[in-house]
Amino acid sequence: MLGITMTLQELQEQALKLSIEERWQLVYVLMRSLQPNLQSIAKIEALVQMANDPEIQAEIRSIDAEFAVAEQDGLLDV
């Protein structure tokens, strides 16, 4: 980062000196930089919703019951 360090207030002051078009470009660049984080958050939220879904919980219990016999195959915990 070119060795430039700014406080948030300094950054805001500099941003206000930009033209409207440049500010929109800045917004676009910032949103693109946040996109991977937003996608990760969306995936985590989807997993949490799935984990809390009663139908999915019932399906997992059903799968666990099907494999219960295989768990009794005599293998020790590894």
C-alpha positions as CSV (number, residue, x, y, z in Angstrom):
1,M,0.0,0.0,0.0
2,L,2.6,2.7,-1.0
3,G,3.3,3.3,2.7
4,I,0.4,5.7,3.0
5,T,-1.5,5.6,6.3
6,M,-4.7,7.5,6.8
7,T,-7.2,7.7,9.6
8,L,-10.8,7.1,8.7
9,Q,-11.6,10.8,9.1
10,E,-8.7,11.7,6.7
11,L,-10.0,9.2,4.2
12,Q,-13.5,10.6,4.4
13,E,-12.1,14.1,3.9
14,Q,-10.2,13.0,0.8
15,A,-13.2,11.2,-0.5
16,L,-15.3,14.3,-0.3
17,K,-12.8,16.1,-2.5
18,L,-13.6,13.6,-5.3
19,S,-16.1,14.2,-8.1
20,I,-19.4,12.4,-7.9
21,E,-18.2,10.0,-10.6
22,E,-15.0,9.3,-8.7
23,R,-17.0,8.7,-5.5
24,W,-19.2,6.2,-7.3
25,Q,-16.0,4.5,-8.7
26,L,-14.7,4.3,-5.1
27,V,-18.0,2.8,-3.9
28,Y,-17.8,0.2,-6.7
29,V,-14.2,-0.7,-5.8
30,L,-15.1,-0.9,-2.1
31,M,-18.1,-3.1,-2.8
32,R,-16.0,-5.4,-5.0
33,S,-13.4,-5.7,-2.2
34,L,-16.1,-6.7,0.2
35,Q,-17.8,-9.2,-2.1
36,P,-15.8,-12.3,-1.0
37,N,-16.6,-11.5,2.6
38,L,-20.3,-11.1,1.9
39,Q,-20.3,-14.4,0.0
40,S,-18.7,-16.2,2.9
41,I,-21.2,-14.7,5.3
42,A,-24.1,-15.7,3.1
43,K,-22.8,-19.3,2.9
44,I,-22.4,-19.4,6.7
45,E,-25.9,-18.1,7.2
46,A,-27.3,-20.7,4.7
47,L,-25.5,-23.4,6.7
48,V,-26.9,-22.2,10.0
49,Q,-30.4,-22.1,8.5
50,M,-30.0,-25.6,7.2
51,A,-28.7,-26.8,10.5
52,N,-31.7,-25.3,12.3
53,D,-34.3,-26.7,9.7
54,P,-36.4,-29.4,11.4
55,E,-36.7,-31.3,8.1
56,I,-33.0,-31.4,7.7
57,Q,-32.5,-32.4,11.3
58,A,-35.0,-35.3,10.8
59,E,-33.1,-36.4,7.6
60,I,-29.8,-36.4,9.5
61,R,-31.4,-38.5,12.3
62,S,-32.6,-40.9,9.6
63,I,-29.2,-41.2,8.0
64,D,-27.6,-41.7,11.5
65,A,-30.1,-44.5,12.2
66,E,-29.2,-46.2,8.8
67,F,-25.5,-46.1,9.6
68,A,-25.9,-47.2,13.3
69,V,-25.4,-50.8,12.2
70,A,-22.1,-50.0,10.5
71,E,-20.9,-48.2,13.6
72,Q,-21.3,-51.5,15.4
73,D,-18.8,-53.3,13.1
74,G,-16.3,-53.9,15.8
75,L,-13.8,-51.2,14.9
76,L,-12.3,-49.3,17.7
77,D,-12.3,-45.5,17.8
78,V,-9.4,-44.3,15.7
